[in-house]
Structures are given as structure tokens and as C-alpha cells.
Amino acid sequence: MSDATFAASAARLAGVAGAVAGWRPDDFWRATPAELAAVLTALAGPGAAAPACADDLRRLLAEHPDG
């Protein structure tokens, strides 16, 4: 993953954490990925679809190579 991709992904997740969970930037940066996942999973509620895993993403990229 390039630095630009990491930075964009981190900014997006920080925004989600703030908008959905009410986290301040410091809360986001001090949290582990597992803590963020636990909070977002709890907020999604029971029956929410599981996020795509790496295998799902590879399959989709193979099926749709144009992105």
C-alpha cells in the first residue's frame, strides 16, 4: 500500500469514526484496528453484513479488472 493510499484510507476511517461513533481525532489515533472494528460492528447492529475480506476483494478485482 502506498503512503498516499494509507493516508487517504486513514483519513476516511477517521471521518467515519468521528461521524458515526463520535470519536475525536485523538480517540481514533490511539485506538487499535481491533477496537475500531469492534465499535463499528457494535454500531452496525445484529444482522449487519460482514465487511469484504481480502479474498472477496481479489475475486471482485478479477471479475471486474477495469476497477
Biopython code that builds the backbone (N, CA, C, O; Angstrom):
import numpy as np
from Bio.PDB.StructureBuilder import StructureBuilder

atoms = [
    (1, "MET", "N", (0.853, -1.186, 0.000)),
    (1, "MET", "CA", (0.000, 0.000, 0.000)),
    (1, "MET", "C", (0.886, 1.233, 0.000)),
    (1, "MET", "O", (1.813, 1.336, 0.804)),
    (2, "SER", "N", (0.613, 2.144, -0.876)),
    (2, "SER", "CA", (1.411, 3.367, -0.933)),
    (2, "SER", "C", (1.043, 4.303, 0.212)),
    (2, "SER", "O", (-0.021, 4.181, 0.819)),
    (3, "ASP", "N", (1.946, 5.239, 0.494)),
    (3, "ASP", "CA", (1.675, 6.219, 1.545)),
    (3, "ASP", "C", (0.412, 7.008, 1.261)),
    (3, "ASP", "O", (-0.360, 7.300, 2.175)),
    (4, "ALA", "N", (0.189, 7.364, -0.031)),
    (4, "ALA", "CA", (-0.999, 8.133, -0.398)),
    (4, "ALA", "C", (-2.260, 7.323, -0.140)),
    (4, "ALA", "O", (-3.262, 7.864, 0.328)),
    (5, "THR", "N", (-2.217, 6.035, -0.441)),
    (5, "THR", "CA", (-3.378, 5.185, -0.198)),
    (5, "THR", "C", (-3.634, 5.042, 1.293)),
    (5, "THR", "O", (-4.780, 5.108, 1.738)),
    (6, "PHE", "N", (-2.560, 4.844, 2.077)),
    (6, "PHE", "CA", (-2.718, 4.743, 3.519)),
    (6, "PHE", "C", (-3.299, 6.033, 4.088)),
    (6, "PHE", "O", (-4.226, 5.999, 4.897)),
    (7, "ALA", "N", (-2.755, 7.159, 3.665)),
    (7, "ALA", "CA", (-3.229, 8.444, 4.182)),
    (7, "ALA", "C", (-4.699, 8.666, 3.851)),
    (7, "ALA", "O", (-5.466, 9.129, 4.695)),
    (8, "ALA", "N", (-5.089, 8.339, 2.629)),
    (8, "ALA", "CA", (-6.490, 8.512, 2.231)),
    (8, "ALA", "C", (-7.398, 7.579, 3.023)),
    (8, "ALA", "O", (-8.478, 7.975, 3.461)),
    (9, "SER", "N", (-6.955, 6.348, 3.201)),
    (9, "SER", "CA", (-7.760, 5.377, 3.954)),
    (9, "SER", "C", (-7.873, 5.791, 5.418)),
    (9, "SER", "O", (-8.950, 5.707, 6.009)),
    (10, "ALA", "N", (-6.772, 6.235, 5.997)),
    (10, "ALA", "CA", (-6.794, 6.657, 7.396)),
    (10, "ALA", "C", (-7.703, 7.871, 7.578)),
    (10, "ALA", "O", (-8.458, 7.941, 8.548)),
    (11, "ALA", "N", (-7.633, 8.816, 6.657)),
    (11, "ALA", "CA", (-8.493, 9.999, 6.751)),
    (11, "ALA", "C", (-9.965, 9.611, 6.651)),
    (11, "ALA", "O", (-10.804, 10.140, 7.381)),
    (12, "ARG", "N", (-10.272, 8.690, 5.750)),
    (12, "ARG", "CA", (-11.658, 8.240, 5.592)),
    (12, "ARG", "C", (-12.148, 7.551, 6.859)),
    (12, "ARG", "O", (-13.247, 7.833, 7.337)),
    (13, "LEU", "N", (-11.327, 6.639, 7.410)),
    (13, "LEU", "CA", (-11.716, 5.939, 8.632)),
    (13, "LEU", "C", (-11.841, 6.886, 9.818)),
    (13, "LEU", "O", (-12.730, 6.722, 10.653)),
    (14, "ALA", "N", (-10.955, 7.875, 9.896)),
    (14, "ALA", "CA", (-11.055, 8.857, 10.978)),
    (14, "ALA", "C", (-12.366, 9.628, 10.872)),
    (14, "ALA", "O", (-13.009, 9.924, 11.879)),
    (15, "GLY", "N", (-12.751, 9.948, 9.645)),
    (15, "GLY", "CA", (-14.030, 10.633, 9.442)),
    (15, "GLY", "C", (-15.211, 9.775, 9.837)),
    (15, "GLY", "O", (-16.158, 10.258, 10.457)),
    (16, "VAL", "N", (-15.159, 8.498, 9.478)),
    (16, "VAL", "CA", (-16.237, 7.567, 9.855)),
    (16, "VAL", "C", (-16.301, 7.451, 11.369)),
    (16, "VAL", "O", (-17.382, 7.518, 11.954)),
    (17, "ALA", "N", (-15.153, 7.279, 12.003)),
    (17, "ALA", "CA", (-15.130, 7.142, 13.459)),
    (17, "ALA", "C", (-15.709, 8.380, 14.138)),
    (17, "ALA", "O", (-16.415, 8.273, 15.141)),
    (18, "GLY", "N", (-15.411, 9.541, 13.592)),
    (18, "GLY", "CA", (-15.955, 10.766, 14.170)),
    (18, "GLY", "C", (-17.441, 10.928, 13.913)),
    (18, "GLY", "O", (-18.198, 11.273, 14.821)),
    (19, "ALA", "N", (-17.861, 10.683, 12.685)),
    (19, "ALA", "CA", (-19.262, 10.887, 12.320)),
    (19, "ALA", "C", (-20.182, 9.850, 12.937)),
    (19, "ALA", "O", (-21.280, 10.181, 13.384)),
    (20, "VAL", "N", (-19.746, 8.604, 12.964)),
    (20, "VAL", "CA", (-20.620, 7.520, 13.399)),
    (20, "VAL", "C", (-20.490, 7.250, 14.894)),
    (20, "VAL", "O", (-21.490, 7.048, 15.583)),
    (21, "ALA", "N", (-19.257, 7.247, 15.391)),
    (21, "ALA", "CA", (-19.038, 6.876, 16.788)),
    (21, "ALA", "C", (-18.795, 8.076, 17.697)),
    (21, "ALA", "O", (-18.736, 7.928, 18.918)),
    (22, "GLY", "N", (-18.653, 9.265, 17.108)),
    (22, "GLY", "CA", (-18.416, 10.451, 17.917)),
    (22, "GLY", "C", (-16.991, 10.550, 18.445)),
    (22, "GLY", "O", (-16.730, 11.293, 19.391)),
    (23, "TRP", "N", (-16.073, 9.808, 17.842)),
    (23, "TRP", "CA", (-14.684, 9.847, 18.285)),
    (23, "TRP", "C", (-14.024, 11.145, 17.858)),
    (23, "TRP", "O", (-14.277, 11.658, 16.768)),
    (24, "ARG", "N", (-13.176, 11.670, 18.728)),
    (24, "ARG", "CA", (-12.309, 12.792, 18.381)),
    (24, "ARG", "C", (-11.076, 12.227, 17.672)),
    (24, "ARG", "O", (-10.802, 11.033, 17.796)),
    (25, "PRO", "N", (-10.333, 13.040, 16.942)),
    (25, "PRO", "CA", (-9.146, 12.521, 16.251)),
    (25, "PRO", "C", (-8.196, 11.757, 17.175)),
    (25, "PRO", "O", (-7.652, 10.723, 16.788)),
    (26, "ASP", "N", (-7.998, 12.260, 18.387)),
    (26, "ASP", "CA", (-7.103, 11.580, 19.319)),
    (26, "ASP", "C", (-7.620, 10.185, 19.682)),
    (26, "ASP", "O", (-6.835, 9.251, 19.843)),
    (27, "ASP", "N", (-8.943, 10.048, 19.808)),
    (27, "ASP", "CA", (-9.526, 8.728, 20.081)),
    (27, "ASP", "C", (-9.205, 7.758, 18.947)),
    (27, "ASP", "O", (-8.837, 6.606, 19.178)),
    (28, "PHE", "N", (-9.352, 8.251, 17.720)),
    (28, "PHE", "CA", (-9.091, 7.403, 16.559)),
    (28, "PHE", "C", (-7.631, 6.964, 16.523)),
    (28, "PHE", "O", (-7.346, 5.778, 16.362)),
    (29, "TRP", "N", (-6.712, 7.905, 16.672)),
    (29, "TRP", "CA", (-5.295, 7.578, 16.525)),
    (29, "TRP", "C", (-4.764, 6.732, 17.673)),
    (29, "TRP", "O", (-3.755, 6.047, 17.508)),
    (30, "ARG", "N", (-5.409, 6.761, 18.823)),
    (30, "ARG", "CA", (-4.970, 5.922, 19.949)),
    (30, "ARG", "C", (-5.604, 4.525, 19.916)),
    (30, "ARG", "O", (-5.139, 3.622, 20.611)),
    (31, "ALA", "N", (-6.646, 4.343, 19.127)),
    (31, "ALA", "CA", (-7.345, 3.055, 19.063)),
    (31, "ALA", "C", (-6.583, 2.065, 18.184)),
    (31, "ALA", "O", (-5.876, 2.451, 17.253)),
    (32, "THR", "N", (-6.743, 0.795, 18.500)),
    (32, "THR", "CA", (-6.193, -0.245, 17.637)),
    (32, "THR", "C", (-7.209, -0.539, 16.532)),
    (32, "THR", "O", (-8.386, -0.208, 16.674)),
    (33, "PRO", "N", (-6.769, -1.155, 15.440)),
    (33, "PRO", "CA", (-7.739, -1.555, 14.415)),
    (33, "PRO", "C", (-8.839, -2.459, 14.978)),
    (33, "PRO", "O", (-9.995, -2.361, 14.565)),
    (34, "ALA", "N", (-8.484, -3.333, 15.914)),
    (34, "ALA", "CA", (-9.488, -4.222, 16.518)),
    (34, "ALA", "C", (-10.523, -3.426, 17.311)),
    (34, "ALA", "O", (-11.707, -3.761, 17.291)),
    (35, "GLU", "N", (-10.092, -2.383, 18.004)),
    (35, "GLU", "CA", (-11.037, -1.557, 18.761)),
    (35, "GLU", "C", (-11.981, -0.807, 17.817)),
    (35, "GLU", "O", (-13.184, -0.729, 18.066)),
    (36, "LEU", "N", (-11.434, -0.263, 16.747)),
    (36, "LEU", "CA", (-12.277, 0.421, 15.766)),
    (36, "LEU", "C", (-13.279, -0.550, 15.160)),
    (36, "LEU", "O", (-14.459, -0.224, 15.028)),
    (37, "ALA", "N", (-12.821, -1.734, 14.794)),
    (37, "ALA", "CA", (-13.718, -2.742, 14.218)),
    (37, "ALA", "C", (-14.810, -3.126, 15.204)),
    (37, "ALA", "O", (-15.968, -3.275, 14.812)),
    (38, "ALA", "N", (-14.463, -3.289, 16.480)),
    (38, "ALA", "CA", (-15.449, -3.670, 17.487)),
    (38, "ALA", "C", (-16.528, -2.599, 17.633)),
    (38, "ALA", "O", (-17.712, -2.921, 17.734)),
    (39, "VAL", "N", (-16.128, -1.338, 17.646)),
    (39, "VAL", "CA", (-17.099, -0.242, 17.788)),
    (39, "VAL", "C", (-17.999, -0.165, 16.560)),
    (39, "VAL", "O", (-19.217, -0.041, 16.689)),
    (40, "LEU", "N", (-17.408, -0.237, 15.379)),
    (40, "LEU", "CA", (-18.222, -0.138, 14.160)),
    (40, "LEU", "C", (-19.151, -1.341, 14.015)),
    (40, "LEU", "O", (-20.277, -1.199, 13.540)),
    (41, "THR", "N", (-18.686, -2.524, 14.420)),
    (41, "THR", "CA", (-19.538, -3.717, 14.381)),
    (41, "THR", "C", (-20.700, -3.569, 15.348)),
    (41, "THR", "O", (-21.836, -3.905, 15.012)),
    (42, "ALA", "N", (-20.429, -3.075, 16.535)),
    (42, "ALA", "CA", (-21.499, -2.872, 17.518)),
    (42, "ALA", "C", (-22.514, -1.848, 17.022)),
    (42, "ALA", "O", (-23.718, -2.030, 17.206)),
    (43, "LEU", "N", (-22.040, -0.778, 16.397)),
    (43, "LEU", "CA", (-22.949, 0.240, 15.892)),
    (43, "LEU", "C", (-23.771, -0.256, 14.704)),
    (43, "LEU", "O", (-24.890, 0.211, 14.492)),
    (44, "ALA", "N", (-23.233, -1.193, 13.929)),
    (44, "ALA", "CA", (-23.958, -1.729, 12.774)),
    (44, "ALA", "C", (-25.161, -2.554, 13.209)),
    (44, "ALA", "O", (-26.154, -2.641, 12.487)),
    (45, "GLY", "N", (-25.073, -3.152, 14.377)),
    (45, "GLY", "CA", (-26.195, -3.918, 14.906)),
    (45, "GLY", "C", (-26.211, -5.352, 14.419)),
    (45, "GLY", "O", (-25.455, -5.731, 13.525)),
    (46, "PRO", "N", (-27.086, -6.144, 15.023)),
    (46, "PRO", "CA", (-27.173, -7.554, 14.651)),
    (46, "PRO", "C", (-27.683, -7.721, 13.216)),
    (46, "PRO", "O", (-28.527, -6.958, 12.747)),
    (47, "GLY", "N", (-27.160, -8.714, 12.550)),
    (47, "GLY", "CA", (-27.603, -8.998, 11.194)),
    (47, "GLY", "C", (-26.935, -8.163, 10.122)),
    (47, "GLY", "O", (-27.252, -8.307, 8.942)),
    (48, "ALA", "N", (-26.012, -7.291, 10.511)),
    (48, "ALA", "CA", (-25.314, -6.481, 9.512)),
    (48, "ALA", "C", (-24.386, -7.373, 8.702)),
    (48, "ALA", "O", (-23.823, -8.339, 9.217)),
    (49, "ALA", "N", (-24.240, -7.042, 7.457)),
    (49, "ALA", "CA", (-23.361, -7.823, 6.583)),
    (49, "ALA", "C", (-21.914, -7.680, 7.040)),
    (49, "ALA", "O", (-21.485, -6.612, 7.477)),
    (50, "ALA", "N", (-21.185, -8.762, 6.932)),
    (50, "ALA", "CA", (-19.761, -8.729, 7.265)),
    (50, "ALA", "C", (-19.021, -7.934, 6.195)),
    (50, "ALA", "O", (-19.400, -7.965, 5.024)),
    (51, "PRO", "N", (-17.979, -7.230, 6.589)),
    (51, "PRO", "CA", (-17.214, -6.488, 5.579)),
    (51, "PRO", "C", (-16.508, -7.441, 4.627)),
    (51, "PRO", "O", (-16.270, -8.603, 4.956)),
    (52, "ALA", "N", (-16.183, -6.950, 3.472)),
    (52, "ALA", "CA", (-15.468, -7.771, 2.495)),
    (52, "ALA", "C", (-14.092, -8.132, 3.041)),
    (52, "ALA", "O", (-13.417, -7.311, 3.661)),
    (53, "CYS", "N", (-13.692, -9.376, 2.798)),
    (53, "CYS", "CA", (-12.351, -9.806, 3.190)),
    (53, "CYS", "C", (-11.433, -9.713, 1.980)),
    (53, "CYS", "O", (-11.884, -9.399, 0.878)),
    (54, "ALA", "N", (-10.161, -9.980, 2.178)),
    (54, "ALA", "CA", (-9.181, -9.881, 1.090)),
    (54, "ALA", "C", (-9.547, -10.806, -0.067)),
    (54, "ALA", "O", (-9.387, -10.432, -1.229)),
    (55, "ASP", "N", (-10.037, -12.006, 0.234)),
    (55, "ASP", "CA", (-10.430, -12.934, -0.839)),
    (55, "ASP", "C", (-11.591, -12.369, -1.661)),
    (55, "ASP", "O", (-11.607, -12.493, -2.885)),
    (56, "ASP", "N", (-12.558, -11.751, -0.984)),
    (56, "ASP", "CA", (-13.680, -11.128, -1.690)),
    (56, "ASP", "C", (-13.181, -10.033, -2.635)),
    (56, "ASP", "O", (-13.618, -9.940, -3.782)),
    (57, "LEU", "N", (-12.271, -9.217, -2.141)),
    (57, "LEU", "CA", (-11.758, -8.121, -2.959)),
    (57, "LEU", "C", (-10.961, -8.642, -4.153)),
    (57, "LEU", "O", (-11.085, -8.111, -5.256)),
    (58, "ARG", "N", (-10.148, -9.672, -3.946)),
    (58, "ARG", "CA", (-9.401, -10.254, -5.063)),
    (58, "ARG", "C", (-10.350, -10.824, -6.115)),
    (58, "ARG", "O", (-10.131, -10.652, -7.314)),
    (59, "ARG", "N", (-11.405, -11.503, -5.659)),
    (59, "ARG", "CA", (-12.381, -12.067, -6.592)),
    (59, "ARG", "C", (-13.060, -10.964, -7.395)),
    (59, "ARG", "O", (-13.209, -11.079, -8.611)),
    (60, "LEU", "N", (-13.468, -9.903, -6.720)),
    (60, "LEU", "CA", (-14.125, -8.795, -7.419)),
    (60, "LEU", "C", (-13.185, -8.111, -8.416)),
    (60, "LEU", "O", (-13.604, -7.742, -9.513)),
    (61, "LEU", "N", (-11.933, -7.946, -8.037)),
    (61, "LEU", "CA", (-10.967, -7.349, -8.964)),
    (61, "LEU", "C", (-10.753, -8.238, -10.182)),
    (61, "LEU", "O", (-10.599, -7.738, -11.296)),
    (62, "ALA", "N", (-10.741, -9.548, -9.978)),
    (62, "ALA", "CA", (-10.583, -10.478, -11.116)),
    (62, "ALA", "C", (-11.803, -10.423, -12.021)),
    (62, "ALA", "O", (-11.673, -10.480, -13.243)),
    (63, "GLU", "N", (-12.987, -10.313, -11.431)),
    (63, "GLU", "CA", (-14.228, -10.265, -12.215)),
    (63, "GLU", "C", (-14.400, -8.928, -12.935)),
    (63, "GLU", "O", (-15.015, -8.865, -13.999)),
    (64, "HIS", "N", (-13.854, -7.863, -12.352)),
    (64, "HIS", "CA", (-14.036, -6.513, -12.899)),
    (64, "HIS", "C", (-12.663, -5.827, -12.986)),
    (64, "HIS", "O", (-12.382, -4.909, -12.216)),
    (65, "PRO", "N", (-11.821, -6.264, -13.907)),
    (65, "PRO", "CA", (-10.449, -5.738, -13.965)),
    (65, "PRO", "C", (-10.341, -4.256, -14.304)),
    (65, "PRO", "O", (-9.285, -3.653, -14.112)),
    (66, "ASP", "N", (-11.409, -3.671, -14.801)),
    (66, "ASP", "CA", (-11.369, -2.246, -15.125)),
    (66, "ASP", "C", (-11.581, -1.372, -13.904)),
    (66, "ASP", "O", (-11.534, -0.146, -14.002)),
    (67, "GLY", "N", (-11.814, -1.993, -12.748)),
    (67, "GLY", "CA", (-11.974, -1.252, -11.498)),
    (67, "GLY", "C", (-13.371, -0.803, -11.322)),
    (67, "GLY", "O", (-13.691, -0.162, -10.321)),
]
sb = StructureBuilder()
sb.init_structure("model")
sb.init_model(0)
sb.init_chain("A")
sb.init_seg("    ")
for serial, (resi, resn, name, xyz) in enumerate(atoms, 1):
    if name == "N":
        sb.init_residue(resn, " ", resi, " ")
    sb.init_atom(name, np.array(xyz, "f"), 0.0, 1.0, " ", f" {name:<3s}", serial, name[0])
structure = sb.get_structure()
